[in-house]
Amino acid sequence: MTPLAAVNDFVVKFANVNGSGSASANGLFAKVILRMGVPVGARNIFPSNIQGLPTWYEVRVSEDNWLGRRGGVDLMVAMNPQTWDADVKSIEPGGYLLYDSSKPLPAAKFRDDITLIGAPLTEMIAAEFTNPRERQLLKNICYVGVLAQLLGFETEVVKQLVTEEFKGKDKLIQPNFKAFDLGRAYAEANLAPIGLKVRRADKVGDRIFVEGNDAAALGAVYGGATFCAWYPITPSTSLAESFEKYCKALRTDADGKRRFAIVQAEDEIASIGMVLGAGWAGARSFTCTSGPGVSLMNEFIGFSYYAEIPGVIFDVQRGGPSTGMPTRTQQSDLLLAAYASHGDTKHPMLFPANPTEAFEFGALAFDIADRFQTTTFVMLELDIGMQEWLTEPFKWDPSRKLDRGKVVTAEMLGAGFQFGRYRDVDGDAVPYRTYPGTHPSKGSYFTRGSSHDKDARYSERGEDYTEGMERLLKKWDTMKYAVPAPIRKNAKRRTPDGVLYFGSTDAAMDEALHALEARGVHLDALRVRAFPFTSEVFDFIRDHEQVFVVEQNRDGQLKSLLINEGGIHPARLVSVLHYDGTPITARFIIKDISAKLEAARAAALPEKA
Amino acid sequence: MTYLAKPPLHHPSLEKNALGFTRRDYEGRISTLCAGCGHDSISAAIIQACFEIDLAPHRLAKFSGIGCSSKTPDYFVSPAHGFNAVHGRMPSVLTGANVAAKDLIYLGVSGDGDSASIGLGQFAHCVRRGVNMTYIVENNGVYGLTKGQFSATSDKGSKAKKGAENKDSPIDLVMLALQLGATYVGRSFSGDKHQLVPLIKGALSHKGTAFIDVLSPCIAFNNHVGSTKSFDYVRAHNEAVNRLDVITPRAPIHATYAPGELKEVVQHDGSILRLRKLEEDYDSTNRNAALGYLAHKAAEGEIVTGLLFVDPDANDLHDGLNTVDVSLNKLGDADLIPPVSALEKINAGLR
C-alpha cells in the first residue's frame, strides 16, 4: 500500500480522553496551520461528560478551502485506549497512525496497510516532569511537537502561539516549549518523513477563527439586545457566557453601571417568560437554549404569537429526541420551532450557515422580532455554535439603525394618533404598540393570551377571533419580504436536478457540488436561509424536475415544511438525510446523491426485452 | 356582577389626590366575577391604595396569571398597561418587564392555584431575586374557574362543597415568602378593607419584593360550613398582630400615640409605615421571630394577619444587576451599538 501523500489537503483526527487537557493542544495544532496561511475546518466531537470519556478533534486541512467534513481520516493521533480499535479501523488505507509507544502493544492491535508512527510520549514526559497533572497536560503538547516535525510546522509560529495562549500565566510557557521540543527532537532523530505536509500558503486572508455561539452573542450586542434570560443547557450555554463577556467589555459605563442585564432563570419557562415581559416593555431580549428548552417554552411561544410580543430564541440544536445526544449536532428542531405551541401558530426562523451569519442573523433577529412583534428563532446547530470556524470577519454598517418597528410614542398619542393595539392601520397586518407608561391617559391596553378584539378587549365573538387570526396570517406573508433570501448557485450547465439545504451543511455541500460536477453530475443549489420561505424557494422547486433536500435529521423536517407551506408534491422532493450526530460530510452527500440519481436513471430506462 | 358600566362622568365634588386624580380615575372595566366575590373587594382596595399614595395611574404596570384572581387586573386602573400571562408564570413576565423598565411600579395579582401549584417555582424564584414588586395572592383555597377543586393552600381537613375532605398538607405562602427572603410580607382578609388598603399602600411604596396573602373567600365554591377559607371561619380565626398606617412623604403627620404603642419604619421612598401593635410581643422587623410566631399560631388554627415583616433597607434585583439608572427600554442606538472599531478589534483578536 502506497502511503498517502498530500500537501495542505488531508484530515487529521485526534482521539483523546476528555478532561485530559487535550483541547488546548489540539486547538494549538489547528491554529498553527492557520497562521501558516492554510485554511482548516476543525471540529470537536465530545461526550456529555466532564472527565474520562472519549473525545475527538478532527482537523480538515484544505488549501482549497473545503472546510466542511470530508469524511475519513488520513492521520490518526490515537491517545485513547478505550477507542483504539475503532480509531485504527477508521484510518484510510495508506494513512498514518501516531501512537504512544511507551508500552509495547501486540501486533494484532495494528494494521499493515497504514504507516505506524510510534513515539514514547509518556516516557519522555515522565523523564522530564514530576507533577502528575503536568505530565498529563504536557504529553499533549509533546505529540504536537512530533506532528510539527513530521508535517513541517514552522517552530516560530508554534512558539508565538504558545506565548499568546499563556499570556499572563508566563510560568507555563517554558514547560510547554520544553514538551514541544521533546516531541519535535524525537521525531527529527527517530522518525522517517511522512507523505503529508503543511506548506506555508496565503489562503486564509483576513478571515477569523471563531465559534458560532460567540458570534451570535456578539450579534445580539450589535443588534441592541439589553436583556438575556437563560437556563444552562448544552450546547447553548456559551452563547449566554459570550453575551456577558462582550457586554462587560462594550456596555459598561465608567462607574461600573451596566447597559445590559443577564438573569439565569430557574428554568426555560421562566427564561422565555422574562424575555417576553421585557420585549413587551420595549427592551430587546433573548434566551438561548436547545431543543429540550424549546419544548418547555411552547406555551409562551404561542402566547407571543397570539398576543404579538417580540422575543428572540437562539436554538442551538443538538441530537434529539428527549435528552438525545446533548453533545452531538443535528438540524432536528425545525418542526418544533416552526409550529411551536397549541392552536394555529407559525414562527419565523433564521438559518445561519456559519459564525459570520450567526453574527448577522443574531443582530437581524431583533429587528424582525420588533418589526413583526413575534418570537423569532435563530436556528443554530452544535456544529456551528460550539465549533471554531474559519469564517469571514464580522462587519457592521455604522449607519445602520435598530428597527424598533411600529411603536407609538407619547408625542404621537398627544398629536391625536388613534391607537388600537391590534388594528391593521397600514394594510401590512402589522399593528402598532405602546410601551407601558407611555402616556398619562392614552395608549394603555391589556395584553392577554385569550381571544381579543382589535382594541385588545376580551372577546369571545367568532368574528373578532377570526379577524385576528386572519390578520396574523397576512402578517406572516408580510414577513417574507423581511427575512434573508435564499442563496442560489447554478450548475455550469442546464440541469433538471436541484438541491436544497440549509445551515451547517453549506460547507460540506460546497465541496460535494464541486466533486459531483467533476464527475459530470450537475446540480443547481439553493441554500434556504429563513422561514417563512420566500418565493425564490418555491420557484426553484418549480424549475426542477427533482430536488434533493439535504438535512441533518431523520424525518426530513425541511421537506415537510416545504410540502406543508408550498403545497409541493412530495414526489418532487428527495431526502438526503444524515443524522448520526456527527456533522454531515462531503463524501456522504456525494455518495447518497449519486446513488439516488443512479437509481432514478435505472428506473427510467425501458425494461429489457 | 353588573352589566351596567358607570358613566365616565366625575362629580365635581369628588375628592382629589395630590396629582389631581379622583378615585374614579383608578377604576377599570366592569368585573365579570360572581356578585359578592372577595376578589372585587381586593380590586377596590388596590384602587383606593393607588389613589391614596398619589400614584400616577399610567406609572403602574399590572400583571397576572390565569384564574379568577388573574382576571382582576382588567378591573382596576385602566390607564395602566396590563398583562394577563399564562398560568403560573406571572412572576417571570413581570420580572422581564421590570428588568426592561425599572421606572414603573409593578403589581402582580395571582391566586392560590396560580402561585401555590403550577406557579410555585416562579413564585419562589421571583421572591428570591427581590424583584421590586407588589405580589398579591388572592387566596380562596379553591379552583373557582373549574368549579371547586381543592387548591394547594387548602387546609388539611377542610371540606369541599360536595363534602370531600382535603387530605394534603397546605402550602403557606406567607411562610415561604419569609423563608425565601421577601422584604415586605403581609396577610389580610378581603373583608377587612381598613387593614388591607394600608398594607397595599405600604407594599406599593416598598423597594424589593412585597408579598401579601389576602384570604378572599370564594362565595360560589368555598364558603360553606367545614371550609377553613369561608367568610365566617376567617372572621372567627383572624388574629391581627398590628394595625398599619402608611404616611406618604408629602402627607402631614398629625396623629399622636402613647409611647411604646407605635413603631415607625421609614421606607426607601420616604413613606412611613406606622405600626400600632395589637400583639404585645410581635416584632415585624424580625424575620426569624415572625416565622416562629406564624408556625406556632398556624398549629393553633389561627390566621395571623397584619404587616408580618418588613425590611425597609432592602436591595432589589436591579441592585444586583447593577443596571444603569435609566431604564433599559429607553436606551437608544448610541447607548447600545458598539463602534465599528470595537468590532475590528474583536476580529483582530480572532486571527
Interface residues (C-beta under 8 A of the other chain):
Chain A: D206 R207 I208 F209 V210 L218 V221 Y222 G224 T226 F227 A229 Y246 A249 L250 R251 D253 G256 K257 R258 R259 F260 A261 I262 V263 A265 E266 D267 I269 A270 S271 I272 G273 M274 V275 L276 G277 A278 G279 W280 A281 G282 A283 S285 E299 F300 F303 P393 F394 K395 W396 P398 R400 K401 L402 T434 Y435 P436 G437 T438 H439 P440 S441 S444 Y445 F446 T447 R448 G449 S450 Y458
Chain B: A56 P57 H58 R59 A61 F63 P73 D74 S78 P79 A80 H81 G82 F83 N84 A85 V86 R89 P91 S92 V93 L94 T95 G96 A97 N98 V99 A100 A101 D103 L104 G121 Q122 A124 H125 R129 L317 L321 N322 T323 V324 D325 S327 L328 N329 L331 D333 D335 L336 I337 P338 P339 V340 A342 L343 I346 N347 L350 R351
